[in-house]
Amino acid sequence: MAAPKPEEISHPPMDQLQGLEYCIDSNPSWGEAIALGFQHYILALGTAVMIPTFLVPLMGGTDNDKVRVVQTLLFVEGVNTLLQTLFRTRLPTVIGGSWAFVVPIISIIHDSSLTRIDDPHLRFLSTMRAIQGALIVASSVQIILGYSQLWAIFSRFFSPLGMVPVISLVGFGLFDRGFPVVGRCVEIGIPMLILFVAFSQYLKSFQTRQLPILERFALLISITVIWAYAHLLTASGAYKHRPEVTQINCRTDRANLISSAPWIKIPYPLQWGAPTFDAGHAFGMMAAVLVSLIESTGAFKAASRLASATPPPAHVLSRGIGWQGIGILLDGLFGTVTGSTVSVENVGLIGTTRVGSRRVIQISAGFMIFFSILGKFGALFASIPFTIFAAAYCVFFGLVASVGLSFLQFTNMNSLRNLFITGVSMFLGLSIPGYFREYTAASLHGPAHTKAGWFNDFLNTIFSSSPTVAFIVAVFLDNTLDYKDSALDRGMPWWAKFRAFKGDNRNEEFYTLPFNLQRFFPPS
């Protein structure tokens, strides 16, 4: 028997992911694009509802306040997503609410000057204004780093090897939003997970009028079926004598969104009153802005690969970060209760649908704005149980993590140096935030617990983020450990051509600004 040829036992590295039906600038039919855009909107609802549901009651807010915050967050998400696809990196990414801001926000909620307010509604308004002020000030970090091109300059220290742990942990680091939430109501969570995997993977070749309907709309179909099943269980009294926690996670009538939502309400800046400013709050919030910056950098690179584009050039990445700072400024002005980042779950949805079209994401932004104004209709979709979203997250977060691992193909993984950097940075990226979360759950405060609240918020926020810890460890080791003789092992010859806009002809196709604006902002 003849020895196998090298190409028969290995796969050559590929700049762009193969197998997509539509990349960034190719579009499905309008009907298909609208349906896909609605699917992205439904997926974005998960985080848009979860964060206010968690934070607003702590602030003293009622169900009416929660609904207004959800509407505001969705409205600003839609605006930020449109800005992202038009003027930022132009990648097909949804800009959603970020969990990274929760640590400094909870610190603001527990500030003694706010907790002593007896009237719950007044405490809610005062806390919201304090969060707004902190977000407005902290947004300047990303605006400065982005528009000054400092982030572009710093990105020259990135390599495929250094980015692998960052991109991977953008997905893996969210594991506690996956099956731990599914486990709160397994009777709807596990069927949702099984059904979604079956439709999107095993039955993806099923076609109607030459359209792979189950692959394209697996999420929408699965959510519809399981939501109806959950409603049937609720209506039949299956949860009538179950514990309160089970009822909250399983029943379809516990969100209290539809009854509290107005028919029409247009969010507007400063709707909660004039923001208040505190230096300690703002400094703690700056840590969350840095975390958002790093997580978005990893998500942008994952989205570029899933959309079959080249990695974003340095100045495009920096431009996107600058615009994201503007997005966080809008969060502060409108009062969304949290800051913005790239929605990781929506990046994963690109991979399962094999549609990376920019137009689809722009349509989803239109749905966000439309349903945030028509409150009753938006509240109907927003009442989907969180467990259903968590089941889908198990797939999407895992897919994004695997995209990060795919960058290893450009590196030499027969190098002990590379194995050391990859393994240590990924392990610490999971282990250190895990320690911070466990410590906080047991002690009701983070490991950093000094008299300086801003210092505590800064450290606890930074080290509670898996991508941020991985970024710090990986970039440091990659640029200090035998780096002079390791350019080829690190993947730098492949990476270098994508740093400059003119380094690869395909960059113009993917990242050129619309409306001939490129002439006012010439690429570097």
C-alpha positions as CSV (number, residue, x, y, z in Angstrom):
1,M,0.0,0.0,0.0
2,A,1.4,3.4,-1.0
3,A,2.3,5.9,1.7
4,P,-0.4,8.7,1.9
5,K,0.6,12.0,0.5
6,P,1.0,15.0,2.9
7,E,-2.2,16.7,1.6
8,E,-4.1,13.5,2.4
9,I,-3.2,13.5,6.1
10,S,-3.4,17.3,6.8
11,H,-5.4,20.3,5.7
12,P,-3.6,23.5,4.4
13,P,-4.4,26.7,6.3
14,M,-7.2,28.8,4.7
15,D,-7.5,32.6,5.1
16,Q,-11.3,32.5,4.8
17,L,-13.8,30.0,6.2
18,Q,-15.3,27.9,3.4
19,G,-18.9,26.7,3.1
20,L,-20.9,29.9,3.7
21,E,-23.8,30.6,1.4
22,Y,-23.7,34.4,1.8
23,C,-20.7,36.4,2.9
24,I,-20.7,40.1,4.1
25,D,-21.6,41.8,0.8
26,S,-23.7,39.1,-0.8
27,N,-27.4,39.0,0.1
28,P,-30.2,36.4,0.2
29,S,-33.6,37.3,-1.2
30,W,-35.5,40.0,0.6
31,G,-38.0,37.5,2.1
32,E,-35.2,35.3,3.4
33,A,-33.2,38.3,4.7
34,I,-36.2,39.6,6.6
35,A,-36.9,36.2,8.2
36,L,-33.2,35.8,9.1
37,G,-33.1,39.4,10.5
38,F,-36.1,38.6,12.7
39,Q,-34.3,35.5,13.9
40,H,-31.3,37.6,15.0
41,Y,-33.7,39.9,16.8
42,I,-35.3,37.1,18.7
43,L,-31.9,35.8,19.8
44,A,-30.8,39.3,20.9
45,L,-33.8,39.5,23.2
46,G,-32.3,37.0,25.6
47,T,-29.5,39.2,27.0
48,A,-31.7,42.4,26.5
49,V,-34.3,41.0,28.9
50,M,-32.0,39.0,31.3
51,I,-29.8,42.0,32.4
52,P,-32.7,44.4,33.3
53,T,-34.6,41.5,34.9
54,F,-31.5,41.0,37.2
55,L,-30.6,44.6,37.9
56,V,-33.8,46.7,38.0
57,P,-35.3,45.0,41.1
58,L,-32.0,45.5,42.9
59,M,-32.3,49.2,42.1
60,G,-35.8,49.4,43.6
61,G,-37.6,49.4,40.2
62,T,-41.0,47.9,39.5
63,D,-42.2,45.7,36.5
64,N,-43.1,49.0,34.7
65,D,-39.6,50.3,35.2
66,K,-38.2,46.9,34.0
67,V,-40.2,47.1,30.8
68,R,-39.1,50.6,30.1
69,V,-35.4,49.6,30.6
70,V,-35.8,46.6,28.3
71,Q,-37.4,48.8,25.6
72,T,-34.7,51.4,26.0
73,L,-31.9,48.8,25.8
74,L,-33.4,47.3,22.7
75,F,-33.8,50.7,21.0
76,V,-30.2,51.7,21.6
77,E,-29.1,48.2,20.6
78,G,-30.8,48.7,17.3
79,V,-29.2,52.1,16.8
80,N,-25.7,50.8,17.7
81,T,-26.1,47.8,15.4
82,L,-27.0,50.1,12.5
83,L,-24.0,52.3,13.3
84,Q,-21.8,49.2,13.5
85,T,-22.8,47.8,10.1
86,L,-22.5,51.2,8.4
87,F,-19.6,53.0,10.0
88,R,-17.7,50.8,12.5
89,T,-15.9,47.6,11.4
90,R,-18.9,46.9,9.0
91,L,-18.9,43.3,10.1
92,P,-22.3,41.6,10.5
93,T,-22.4,41.8,14.3
94,V,-25.2,42.8,16.6
95,I,-24.2,45.2,19.4
96,G,-26.0,44.2,22.6
97,G,-25.9,44.7,26.3
98,S,-22.9,43.5,28.2
99,W,-22.6,41.4,31.4
100,A,-19.1,42.9,31.9
101,F,-20.7,46.0,33.4
102,V,-22.6,44.2,36.1
103,V,-19.8,44.3,38.8
104,P,-19.4,48.1,38.9
105,I,-23.2,48.6,38.5
106,I,-23.9,46.4,41.5
107,S,-21.3,48.5,43.4
108,I,-23.2,51.6,42.5
109,I,-26.5,50.0,43.5
110,H,-25.1,49.3,47.0
111,D,-23.6,52.8,47.4
112,S,-24.6,54.0,50.8
113,S,-25.8,57.4,49.4
114,L,-28.4,55.5,47.3
115,T,-29.4,52.7,49.7
116,R,-30.5,55.2,52.4
117,I,-33.2,56.5,50.0
118,D,-36.5,55.1,51.4
119,D,-38.8,55.6,48.4
120,P,-38.1,52.6,46.0
121,H,-39.0,54.6,42.9
122,L,-36.8,57.5,43.9
123,R,-34.0,55.1,44.7
124,F,-34.4,53.5,41.2
125,L,-34.3,56.9,39.5
126,S,-31.3,58.1,41.5
127,T,-29.4,54.8,40.9
128,M,-30.2,54.9,37.2
129,R,-28.8,58.5,37.0
130,A,-25.6,57.5,38.8
131,I,-25.1,54.6,36.3
132,Q,-25.7,56.9,33.4
133,G,-23.1,59.4,34.7
134,A,-20.6,56.6,35.1
135,L,-21.2,55.2,31.6
136,I,-20.9,58.7,30.0
137,V,-17.6,59.3,31.6
138,A,-16.2,55.8,31.1
139,S,-17.2,55.8,27.4
140,S,-14.3,58.2,26.8
141,V,-11.8,55.4,27.3
142,Q,-12.9,53.6,24.1
143,I,-13.5,56.8,22.2
144,I,-10.0,57.9,22.9
145,L,-8.3,54.6,22.3
146,G,-10.3,54.0,19.1
147,Y,-10.2,57.4,17.4
148,S,-6.6,58.2,18.3
149,Q,-5.6,54.8,16.7
150,L,-3.9,53.8,19.9
151,W,-5.7,50.5,19.8
152,A,-4.4,50.0,16.3
153,I,-0.9,50.7,17.4
154,F,-1.2,48.3,20.3
155,S,-2.7,45.6,18.1
156,R,0.8,45.1,16.5
157,F,1.5,43.0,19.6
158,F,-1.3,40.6,18.6
159,S,-0.6,37.4,16.8
160,P,-2.7,34.4,15.8
161,L,-1.2,32.5,18.8
162,G,-2.0,35.3,21.2
163,M,-5.6,35.7,19.9
164,V,-6.5,32.0,20.1
165,P,-7.2,32.1,23.9
166,V,-8.9,35.5,23.7
167,I,-11.4,34.5,20.9
168,S,-11.9,31.0,22.4
169,L,-12.7,32.3,25.9
170,V,-15.2,34.9,24.4
171,G,-17.3,31.8,24.0
172,F,-16.0,29.3,26.6
173,G,-16.0,32.1,29.3
174,L,-19.8,32.3,29.1
175,F,-20.3,28.7,30.1
176,D,-22.3,29.7,33.2
177,R,-24.9,31.3,30.9
178,G,-25.4,27.9,29.2
179,F,-26.3,24.6,30.8
180,P,-26.4,25.9,34.4
181,V,-29.4,28.0,33.3
182,V,-30.8,25.1,31.2
183,G,-30.6,22.9,34.4
184,R,-33.1,25.3,36.1
185,C,-35.8,23.9,33.9
186,V,-34.6,20.7,32.1
187,E,-38.1,19.8,30.8
188,I,-37.9,22.7,28.3
189,G,-34.2,23.3,28.2
190,I,-33.0,19.9,27.1
191,P,-35.7,19.5,24.4
192,M,-34.8,22.9,23.0
193,L,-31.1,21.9,22.9
194,I,-31.8,18.6,21.2
195,L,-34.3,20.1,18.7
196,F,-32.0,22.9,17.7
197,V,-29.0,20.6,17.1
198,A,-31.3,18.2,15.1
199,F,-32.7,20.9,12.9
200,S,-29.5,22.9,12.3
201,Q,-27.1,19.9,11.9
202,Y,-28.7,16.6,11.2
203,L,-31.7,17.8,9.1
204,K,-29.9,20.7,7.4
205,S,-30.1,19.2,4.0
206,F,-34.0,19.3,4.1
207,Q,-35.1,21.8,1.5
208,T,-38.3,23.6,0.5
209,R,-38.1,25.3,-2.9
210,Q,-34.4,24.9,-2.9
211,L,-34.1,26.7,0.5
212,P,-32.6,24.7,3.4
213,I,-35.3,25.9,5.7
214,L,-34.4,23.8,8.7
215,E,-30.8,24.9,8.6
216,R,-31.6,28.6,8.0
217,F,-34.4,28.9,10.6
218,A,-33.5,26.2,13.1
219,L,-33.5,28.7,15.9
220,L,-36.8,30.3,15.0
221,I,-38.6,26.9,14.5
222,S,-37.1,25.4,17.7
223,I,-38.1,28.4,19.9
224,T,-41.6,28.4,18.5
225,V,-42.1,24.7,19.1
226,I,-40.6,24.7,22.7
227,W,-42.3,28.0,23.6
228,A,-45.6,26.5,22.7
229,Y,-44.7,23.3,24.6
230,A,-43.8,25.4,27.7
231,H,-47.0,27.3,27.4
232,L,-48.9,24.1,27.3
233,L,-47.2,22.9,30.5
234,T,-48.0,26.2,32.2
235,A,-51.6,26.2,31.1
236,S,-52.1,22.6,32.2
237,G,-50.9,23.4,35.8
238,A,-47.7,21.3,35.6
239,Y,-45.9,23.8,37.7
240,K,-48.7,24.7,40.1
241,H,-47.1,23.0,43.1
242,R,-43.5,23.3,42.1
243,P,-40.9,25.6,44.0
244,E,-40.9,29.3,43.2
245,V,-37.5,29.1,41.5
246,T,-38.8,26.4,39.1
247,Q,-41.9,28.4,38.3
248,I,-39.9,31.5,37.5
249,N,-37.6,29.6,35.1
250,C,-40.3,27.4,33.5
251,R,-43.6,29.2,33.4
252,T,-44.4,31.5,30.4
253,D,-46.6,33.9,32.5
254,R,-44.1,35.1,35.1
255,A,-42.2,37.7,33.1
256,N,-44.9,40.4,33.7
257,L,-43.8,42.2,30.6
258,I,-46.9,42.2,28.4
259,S,-49.2,43.6,31.1
260,S,-46.7,46.2,32.1
261,A,-45.7,47.3,28.6
262,P,-47.2,50.4,27.0
263,W,-48.6,50.1,23.5
264,I,-46.3,52.8,22.1
265,K,-43.3,54.4,23.8
266,I,-40.4,56.1,22.2
267,P,-37.2,56.1,24.3
268,Y,-35.3,59.4,24.4
269,P,-32.1,60.8,25.9
270,L,-32.2,61.8,29.6
271,Q,-35.6,60.2,30.0
272,W,-34.8,59.3,33.7
273,G,-33.5,62.8,34.5
274,A,-30.1,64.5,34.5
275,P,-27.2,62.0,35.1
276,T,-25.2,62.4,38.3
277,F,-21.4,62.0,38.3
278,D,-19.1,60.4,40.8
279,A,-15.4,59.9,40.3
280,G,-15.3,56.5,42.1
281,H,-18.3,55.2,40.1
282,A,-16.7,56.3,36.8
283,F,-13.3,54.8,37.5
284,G,-14.9,51.4,38.4
285,M,-17.0,51.6,35.2
286,M,-13.8,52.2,33.1
287,A,-12.7,48.7,34.0
288,A,-15.9,47.3,32.4
289,V,-15.3,49.5,29.3
290,L,-11.8,47.9,29.0
291,V,-13.3,44.5,29.4
292,S,-15.9,45.3,26.7
293,L,-13.1,46.5,24.4
294,I,-11.1,43.2,24.7
295,E,-14.2,41.0,24.4
296,S,-15.4,42.9,21.3
297,T,-11.9,42.7,19.8
298,G,-12.1,38.9,20.1
299,A,-15.7,38.8,18.9
300,F,-14.9,41.0,15.8
301,K,-12.2,38.6,14.8
302,A,-14.5,35.6,15.3
303,A,-17.3,37.3,13.2
304,S,-14.9,38.1,10.4
305,R,-14.0,34.4,10.1
306,L,-17.5,33.2,10.3
307,A,-18.6,35.7,7.7
308,S,-15.8,34.5,5.4
309,A,-14.0,37.9,5.5
310,T,-10.4,38.6,6.2
311,P,-9.3,39.7,9.7
312,P,-10.1,43.4,10.2
313,P,-7.1,45.6,9.6
314,A,-5.7,47.5,12.6
315,H,-7.3,50.9,11.7
316,V,-10.7,49.3,11.0
317,L,-10.6,47.5,14.4
318,S,-9.6,50.7,16.1
319,R,-12.4,52.6,14.2
320,G,-14.9,50.0,15.5
321,I,-13.7,50.4,19.1
322,G,-14.1,54.2,18.8
323,W,-17.6,53.9,17.5
324,Q,-18.3,51.4,20.3
325,G,-17.3,54.1,22.7
326,I,-20.0,56.3,21.1
327,G,-22.4,53.4,21.6
328,I,-21.6,53.3,25.4
329,L,-22.1,57.1,25.5
330,L,-25.6,56.5,24.0
331,D,-26.2,53.9,26.6
332,G,-25.4,56.5,29.2
333,L,-27.6,59.2,27.7
334,F,-30.6,57.0,27.2
335,G,-30.3,55.0,30.4
336,T,-30.0,51.4,29.3
337,V,-28.7,50.2,32.7
338,T,-25.6,48.6,31.1
339,G,-23.0,49.2,28.5
340,S,-22.5,47.7,25.0
341,T,-20.4,45.0,23.5
342,V,-20.6,42.6,20.5
343,S,-23.4,40.0,21.0
344,V,-21.5,36.7,21.0
345,E,-24.6,34.6,20.5
346,N,-25.5,36.4,17.3
347,V,-22.0,35.8,16.0
348,G,-22.5,32.1,16.6
349,L,-25.8,32.3,14.7
350,I,-23.9,33.3,11.6
351,G,-22.1,30.0,11.8
352,T,-25.2,27.8,12.1
353,T,-27.2,29.6,9.3
354,R,-24.1,30.0,7.1
355,V,-25.3,33.5,6.3
356,G,-22.9,36.3,7.0
357,S,-24.8,39.0,5.1
358,R,-24.5,42.6,6.5
359,R,-28.0,43.3,5.2
360,V,-29.5,40.6,7.5
361,I,-28.0,42.3,10.6
362,Q,-29.2,45.7,9.5
363,I,-32.8,44.3,9.1
364,S,-32.5,42.8,12.7
365,A,-31.6,46.3,13.9
366,G,-34.8,47.6,12.3
367,F,-36.8,45.0,14.2
368,M,-35.1,46.0,17.5
369,I,-36.0,49.7,17.0
370,F,-39.6,48.9,15.7
371,F,-40.5,46.5,18.5
372,S,-38.9,48.7,21.2
373,I,-41.4,51.4,20.2
374,L,-44.4,49.1,19.9
375,G,-44.1,47.9,23.5
376,K,-46.9,45.3,23.7
377,F,-45.7,43.4,20.6
378,G,-42.1,43.5,21.7
379,A,-43.0,42.3,25.2
380,L,-44.8,39.3,23.8
381,F,-41.5,38.0,22.3
382,A,-39.5,39.1,25.3
383,S,-41.6,36.8,27.5
384,I,-39.8,33.7,26.1
385,P,-38.4,31.8,29.1
386,F,-34.6,32.4,29.6
387,T,-34.1,28.6,29.7
388,I,-34.9,28.4,26.0
389,F,-32.2,31.0,25.2
390,A,-29.7,29.3,27.4
391,A,-30.1,26.0,25.4
392,A,-29.3,27.9,22.2
393,Y,-26.3,29.6,23.9
394,C,-24.8,26.1,24.5
395,V,-24.4,25.8,20.7
396,F,-23.5,29.4,19.8
397,F,-20.9,30.0,22.5
398,G,-19.2,26.7,21.8
399,L,-19.2,27.5,18.0
400,V,-17.5,30.9,18.6
401,A,-14.9,29.3,20.9
402,S,-14.1,26.8,18.2
403,V,-13.5,29.7,15.7
404,G,-10.8,30.9,18.1
405,L,-9.2,27.5,18.1
406,S,-9.2,27.5,14.3
407,F,-6.5,30.2,14.4
408,L,-4.1,27.6,15.6
409,Q,-3.8,26.4,12.0
410,F,-1.6,29.4,11.3
411,T,0.8,28.6,14.1
412,N,3.3,25.8,14.9
413,M,1.7,23.6,17.5
414,N,4.7,21.3,17.5
415,S,6.5,24.1,19.4
416,L,6.6,23.6,23.2
417,R,6.7,27.4,23.5
418,N,3.3,27.7,21.7
419,L,1.8,24.8,23.7
420,F,2.9,26.5,26.9
421,I,1.4,29.9,26.0
422,T,-1.9,28.5,24.7
423,G,-2.4,26.1,27.6
424,V,-1.5,28.4,30.4
425,S,-3.4,31.4,29.1
426,M,-6.6,29.4,28.5
427,F,-6.4,27.7,31.9
428,L,-5.8,30.9,33.8
429,G,-8.5,32.6,31.7
430,L,-11.0,30.1,33.1
431,S,-9.5,29.5,36.5
432,I,-8.9,33.1,37.8
433,P,-12.4,34.4,36.9
434,G,-13.9,31.1,38.3
435,Y,-12.1,31.9,41.6
436,F,-13.4,35.5,41.6
437,R,-17.0,34.3,41.0
438,E,-16.9,31.6,43.6
439,Y,-15.4,34.0,46.2
440,T,-18.0,36.7,45.4
441,A,-20.8,34.1,45.7
442,A,-19.6,32.9,49.1
443,S,-18.5,36.3,50.6
444,L,-21.0,38.6,48.8
445,H,-18.0,40.7,47.8
446,G,-15.0,40.2,45.4
447,P,-11.5,39.2,46.5
448,A,-10.4,42.8,46.2
449,H,-12.1,44.3,49.2
450,T,-10.3,47.4,50.4
451,K,-11.7,50.7,51.7
452,A,-11.2,52.1,48.1
453,G,-14.4,51.1,46.3
454,W,-13.2,52.2,42.9
455,F,-10.1,50.1,43.3
456,N,-12.2,47.0,44.2
457,D,-14.5,47.5,41.3
458,F,-11.6,47.9,38.9
459,L,-9.8,44.6,39.9
460,N,-12.9,42.6,40.5
461,T,-14.2,43.5,37.0
462,I,-11.0,42.9,35.1
463,F,-10.3,39.5,36.7
464,S,-13.9,38.3,36.5
465,S,-13.6,38.3,32.7
466,S,-12.2,35.2,31.1
467,P,-11.2,36.8,27.7
468,T,-9.5,39.7,29.5
469,V,-7.4,37.5,31.8
470,A,-6.5,35.3,28.8
471,F,-5.6,38.4,26.8
472,I,-3.3,39.8,29.5
473,V,-1.5,36.4,30.0
474,A,-1.3,35.4,26.3
475,V,-0.2,38.8,24.9
476,F,2.4,39.2,27.6
477,L,3.9,35.7,27.2
478,D,3.7,35.8,23.4
479,N,5.7,39.1,23.3
480,T,8.3,38.3,26.0
481,L,9.0,34.5,25.7
482,D,11.6,33.8,23.0
483,Y,9.6,36.2,20.7
484,K,12.6,37.3,18.5
485,D,13.1,33.8,17.0
486,S,9.5,32.7,17.0
487,A,7.8,34.9,14.3
488,L,7.0,31.9,12.0
489,D,5.8,29.7,14.9
490,R,3.5,32.5,16.1
491,G,1.9,32.9,12.7
492,M,3.2,36.4,12.1
493,P,4.0,36.0,8.3
494,W,0.4,35.1,7.7
495,W,-1.0,37.8,10.1
496,A,1.2,40.7,8.9
497,K,-0.5,41.1,5.6
498,F,-3.9,41.8,7.2
499,R,-2.6,44.5,9.5
500,A,-2.7,47.2,6.9
501,F,-5.8,48.0,4.8
502,K,-3.8,47.8,1.6
503,G,-2.0,44.7,2.7
504,D,-4.7,42.5,1.0
505,N,-7.0,43.4,-1.9
506,R,-10.0,41.8,-0.2
507,N,-10.0,44.3,2.6
508,E,-11.5,47.0,0.3
509,E,-14.4,44.7,-0.5
510,F,-15.2,44.0,3.2
511,Y,-14.3,47.2,5.1
512,T,-14.7,50.2,2.8
513,L,-17.0,52.9,4.3
514,P,-20.3,53.5,2.5
515,F,-21.4,56.7,0.7
516,N,-17.9,57.3,-0.5
517,L,-16.9,58.4,3.0
518,Q,-13.5,56.6,2.5
519,R,-12.1,59.7,0.8
520,F,-12.5,61.6,4.1
521,F,-11.0,58.9,6.2
522,P,-8.2,57.4,4.1
523,P,-7.0,54.0,5.3
524,S,-3.6,53.5,6.7
